[in-house]
């Protein structure tokens, strides 16, 4: 079935997604992507209403919004989420990632079908794989140490942390997983990593060359940060508020890398393919 997709805002992932959908024979229109290089056959609308008019599906960024505004890093436009929703109408399908409650409720009240891609198991698992690989690249590209024979702390035991731990172990790193749940710590040990509770970190933190956080909650307080090795590299993968105070960490003298939304920077083409697959799967399930 040939559909019309409206691609609104976003980073390089949505640029590649627009191209994938167009090559699959769908009609595609974009808005708030004026700085992006797109096939000339894909129009860049001058207003949100013109972009979404007649669209079967509207695709937003992942994450979709920040502070009530749609994320538009490739545009000078600032679009409030309520303005976006008011431009849509009953029967349209709305896709995006980490959609806020207010946006979702407003869309549902207008009779839209809403799909948060990050809540789909297929998208989340594959996106985590891209994030884990990107994290490896960040660590290797920003240190004068090899991961081989280095000690790495991974905070958390979600999808990204599990995949990252396996990749680090395969590269010869000595990995310790900090997790609250006892079953998570046991699983980490079964895979070949060490493990600990966050309450045990104070006496251990100084021994790590790399610290990677995947927990979107403050699990590393100021006291713990002060206990880290002076030359440790700290990588933040979690969304706001993150696992630690970045400003404090930098003031202490730690080298900090903040990399939320890593798939969009590290491998936007592959991330777009994953997004496209998830959208098609959701449409098939709807039918």
ABEGO torsion letter per residue (X at the ends): XBBBBBBBEEBAAAAAAAAAAAAAGBBBBBBGAAABBBBAABBBBABAAAAABGBABBBBBOBABBGGBBBBAABABBBBAAAAAAABBBGBBBBEBGBBAAAAAAAAAAGBBBBBAAABAAAAAAAAAAAAAAAAAAAAAABABBABGBBBBBBEABAAAAAAAAAAAAAGBBBBBBBABAAAAAAAAAAGBBBBBAAAAAAAAAABABBBBABABBABBAAAAAABBAABBBBBABBOAEABBAAAAAAAGBBBBBABGAAAAABAAAAAAAAAAAAAAAAAAAX
